[in-house]
Structure formats: C-alpha cells, structure tokens
Amino acid sequence: MSRRQGLLWASGAIAALVLVLGVNGTFSSWTTAVVGNSQNTVATTQAVILRETSGAVTCTSSDAPTTNVSTCATINKYGGTATPLTPGTSQSVDVTFTNLGSANASTFQLAPGACSQTPTAGSGTPAAANVCTSGDLTVAISCLPGSTYAAASAWTDLVYAAAAPPTATKTHTATGGDLNAGASWTCRVTTALPAAASVLAQGVTVSQPLTWTLVK
C-alpha cells in the first residue's frame, strides 16, 4: 500500500467513526429532544363561608365542606317552647353572622320556609286558630352591621315588621363592605303573642325553617 493510499484509508476510517459516534450517543441531540417545564401552577378561587353564632352555639356553612350548605338545628331563632308565650309577651333571639371566607359577598338573603303548626288549624274543640296566618302570633326580623344589635342601624332592605310568620324572601345588598370577608352582622328575631290574640290560639306550637344565604 502506498503512502497516499494509506492516508486515504485513514481519513475514511475517521469519518466513519465520527458518523457512528454522532448517531449512537455523542451527538444525542439528533435522537432526543427535551423541554422542561419548571413553572406549573394552579390556584383555587376565593369563597364565602357563613357562620352564625348565638350565645355559646355556633354553626358554619362549611360544616358540610363539599357543598358549603349546612343545616343548623341548635340555634332556635323563634326562642323555643320552654317558656310558652302569654298574651302581651314576646321573646327575642340575636344571631351574629360572619363571613369567614376569603371572598367579599355581594348579598345576604333570608328565605322563610313554610310555616306549620300543631295542632293543625281547625282541629280540636274548640277549633284551633290558624296561627301561621291569623296574626295571633307575630314575627319581626331586622339585621344590621356589627356583632351587637342596635335597632336604629338596621338595614332597610332586609326587615320584616311584626306580622304573621313571614313568607317573602328578602335580600340585603352589600353597602360599604358590610358583607366583606371577615365582616360580621347581627339579626334580631322577635316572636310575640299580642295582647288581643284570640283564645283559639292557645296550646299551639308553631314551626318554620329559615334559610340564610350569603352570595359572592
């Protein structure tokens, strides 16, 4: 083999080696492509959470964490039956609500449910009065900002004057941040048996569910 042939052979061998290395790993960018995502984030929205407190009793909408809709049977806003009303007397229950969520609310609503009574109206002798509609029993409700009740500061858009147990839904629209995250407001519920109530309203127990809704 001549010197010139030897040089040509060596050059070809080196070229072949470079090609093999390029395909098989040294120049791996030919066969592998990589992009790394170092910033991958997600966030959950802010929520409203409603807490109600009366005395030492507290109920919170988040007691039902998957729905944020709970039922509280331990705060009786009509005062209960331990001391039955006599004509000309009343009883009041103050309940403080708080927005425990991190979102500000736009409205606070009260939706009264159906009023029922035992015994049923018209039953017995003499026939029981329809206390749910006759006005023999009245219910008054008003709410205001803060953790204590002062009638002069009551919201005008969520107030029920003393009358038969309410049926209409009423809504307070936020004003000046009074429903913001961390804010509290107080509602007073007063049940009364007017002095002129019919004797046919005697011995009647009235029950009515109330639903309070805070909306973001």
C-alpha positions as CSV (number, residue, x, y, z in Angstrom):
1,M,0.0,0.0,0.0
2,S,1.3,3.4,-1.0
3,R,1.6,6.2,1.5
4,R,-1.1,8.1,-0.4
5,Q,-3.5,5.1,-0.3
6,G,-2.8,4.8,3.5
7,L,-3.7,8.4,4.1
8,L,-6.9,8.0,2.2
9,W,-7.9,4.9,4.2
10,A,-7.2,6.5,7.5
11,S,-9.2,9.5,6.6
12,G,-12.2,7.4,5.6
13,A,-12.0,5.4,8.8
14,I,-12.0,8.6,10.9
15,A,-15.0,9.9,9.0
16,A,-16.9,6.7,9.6
17,L,-16.1,6.8,13.3
18,V,-17.4,10.3,13.6
19,L,-20.6,9.4,11.9
20,V,-21.1,6.3,14.1
21,L,-20.5,8.4,17.3
22,G,-22.9,11.1,16.1
23,V,-25.7,8.6,15.6
24,N,-25.0,6.5,18.7
25,G,-24.8,9.0,21.5
26,T,-22.0,11.5,21.4
27,F,-24.3,13.9,19.5
28,S,-27.5,12.7,21.2
29,S,-29.5,15.8,20.2
30,W,-30.1,14.1,16.9
31,T,-32.2,11.4,18.6
32,T,-33.5,13.0,21.8
33,A,-35.3,16.3,22.3
34,V,-36.1,17.6,25.8
35,V,-38.2,20.6,27.1
36,G,-38.5,21.0,30.8
37,N,-41.5,23.0,32.3
38,S,-40.2,24.4,35.6
39,Q,-43.2,26.7,36.4
40,N,-46.6,24.8,36.6
41,T,-49.1,26.5,39.0
42,V,-52.8,26.5,39.7
43,A,-55.0,28.4,42.2
44,T,-58.4,27.9,43.7
45,T,-60.9,30.7,43.7
46,Q,-61.9,32.6,46.9
47,A,-65.1,31.5,48.6
48,V,-67.7,32.9,51.0
49,I,-68.3,30.9,54.2
50,L,-71.2,31.8,56.5
51,R,-71.0,31.4,60.3
52,E,-73.9,32.1,62.7
53,T,-73.5,32.4,66.4
54,S,-76.0,32.8,69.2
55,G,-74.7,32.6,72.7
56,A,-72.3,29.7,73.0
57,V,-73.7,27.9,69.9
58,T,-72.0,28.2,66.5
59,C,-73.0,26.8,63.1
60,T,-71.0,27.2,59.9
61,S,-71.9,26.5,56.3
62,S,-68.5,24.7,55.9
63,D,-69.7,22.1,58.4
64,A,-70.7,20.5,55.1
65,P,-67.4,21.0,53.3
66,T,-68.3,19.5,50.0
67,T,-71.4,21.7,49.5
68,N,-70.9,24.7,51.8
69,V,-74.6,24.2,52.6
70,S,-75.3,23.0,56.2
71,T,-78.4,22.7,58.4
72,C,-78.3,24.1,62.0
73,A,-80.9,22.8,64.4
74,T,-79.2,24.1,67.5
75,I,-80.0,27.8,67.1
76,N,-83.7,28.3,67.5
77,K,-84.4,31.8,66.3
78,Y,-88.0,31.8,67.5
79,G,-86.9,31.2,71.0
80,G,-88.2,27.7,71.6
81,T,-91.1,26.2,73.6
82,A,-89.6,26.1,77.1
83,T,-91.5,29.2,78.1
84,P,-94.7,29.5,76.2
85,L,-95.9,33.0,75.3
86,T,-98.8,34.5,77.1
87,P,-100.9,37.4,75.6
88,G,-98.9,40.6,75.6
89,T,-95.4,38.9,75.8
90,S,-92.6,38.4,73.4
91,Q,-89.1,36.8,73.2
92,S,-86.1,37.8,71.1
93,V,-83.1,35.9,69.8
94,D,-80.0,37.7,68.5
95,V,-77.8,35.9,66.0
96,T,-74.5,37.2,64.7
97,F,-73.4,36.2,61.2
98,T,-69.8,36.3,60.0
99,N,-68.3,35.9,56.5
100,L,-65.4,33.5,57.3
101,G,-64.4,33.1,53.7
102,S,-61.7,35.0,51.8
103,A,-64.1,36.5,49.3
104,N,-66.3,39.5,49.7
105,A,-70.0,38.9,49.5
106,S,-72.5,40.9,47.4
107,T,-75.8,39.9,49.0
108,F,-77.2,38.3,52.2
109,Q,-80.6,36.7,51.9
110,L,-83.3,35.3,54.2
111,A,-85.8,32.8,52.7
112,P,-88.6,31.8,55.1
113,G,-89.9,28.2,54.7
114,A,-93.4,27.0,55.1
115,C,-95.0,27.7,58.5
116,S,-96.6,24.7,60.2
117,Q,-98.4,24.2,63.5
118,T,-99.6,21.6,66.0
119,P,-102.5,21.0,66.4
120,T,-103.4,21.8,62.8
121,A,-105.7,24.8,62.2
122,G,-109.4,24.0,62.6
123,S,-108.8,20.8,64.6
124,G,-110.0,20.1,68.1
125,T,-112.7,21.5,70.2
126,P,-112.8,24.4,70.2
127,A,-111.1,24.6,66.7
128,A,-107.5,25.8,66.8
129,A,-106.8,29.1,65.2
130,N,-104.5,29.3,62.1
131,V,-101.6,30.9,64.0
132,C,-99.4,30.9,60.9
133,T,-101.7,33.3,59.1
134,S,-104.1,34.9,61.6
135,G,-101.7,37.4,63.1
136,D,-102.3,35.9,66.6
137,L,-98.5,35.2,66.6
138,T,-96.2,37.8,65.1
139,V,-92.6,37.6,64.0
140,A,-90.3,40.6,63.5
141,I,-86.8,40.4,62.0
142,S,-84.1,43.0,61.3
143,C,-80.4,42.9,60.7
144,L,-77.5,45.4,61.0
145,P,-73.7,45.6,60.7
146,G,-71.6,44.6,63.7
147,S,-71.7,42.0,66.5
148,T,-74.3,43.7,68.7
149,Y,-77.8,44.8,67.9
150,A,-79.0,48.4,67.8
151,A,-82.3,48.9,66.1
152,A,-81.5,52.4,64.8
153,S,-78.8,51.0,62.4
154,A,-81.0,48.2,60.9
155,W,-80.8,47.6,57.1
156,T,-83.9,48.7,55.4
157,D,-83.8,46.1,52.6
158,L,-83.9,43.1,55.0
159,V,-86.5,43.8,57.6
160,Y,-89.8,42.1,58.5
161,A,-92.2,44.2,60.5
162,A,-94.1,42.4,63.2
163,A,-96.7,40.3,61.5
164,A,-97.7,36.7,60.9
165,P,-94.7,34.4,60.3
166,P,-93.1,35.7,57.0
167,T,-93.4,34.1,53.6
168,A,-91.4,36.5,51.4
169,T,-87.7,36.2,50.6
170,K,-85.7,39.4,51.3
171,T,-82.2,40.3,50.3
172,H,-79.6,42.8,51.6
173,T,-77.2,44.2,49.0
174,A,-73.7,44.9,50.4
175,T,-73.0,48.5,51.2
176,G,-69.7,49.9,52.3
177,G,-68.1,46.5,52.8
178,D,-70.6,45.3,55.3
179,L,-70.5,41.8,53.9
180,N,-66.8,41.7,53.1
181,A,-64.5,38.8,54.2
182,G,-64.2,38.9,58.0
183,A,-67.3,41.2,58.4
184,S,-70.0,40.4,61.0
185,W,-73.6,41.5,61.2
186,T,-76.4,40.8,63.7
187,C,-80.0,39.9,63.2
188,R,-82.7,40.0,65.9
189,V,-85.7,37.8,65.6
190,T,-88.7,38.6,67.9
191,T,-91.8,36.5,68.3
192,A,-94.8,37.9,70.1
193,L,-98.3,37.0,71.2
194,P,-100.3,40.2,71.0
195,A,-102.5,41.1,74.0
196,A,-105.5,40.8,71.7
197,A,-104.7,37.4,70.4
198,S,-107.6,35.0,70.1
199,V,-108.0,32.4,72.8
200,L,-108.3,29.9,70.0
201,A,-104.5,30.4,69.6
202,Q,-103.9,28.7,72.9
203,G,-101.8,25.5,73.1
204,V,-100.4,25.8,69.6
205,T,-96.8,25.1,68.6
206,V,-95.5,26.8,65.5
207,S,-92.5,25.7,63.5
208,Q,-90.9,27.4,60.5
209,P,-87.5,26.8,58.8
210,L,-85.4,29.9,57.9
211,T,-82.6,29.8,55.2
212,W,-79.9,32.4,55.3
213,T,-77.7,32.7,52.1
214,L,-74.5,34.6,51.6
215,V,-73.6,35.2,47.9
216,K,-70.2,36.1,46.5
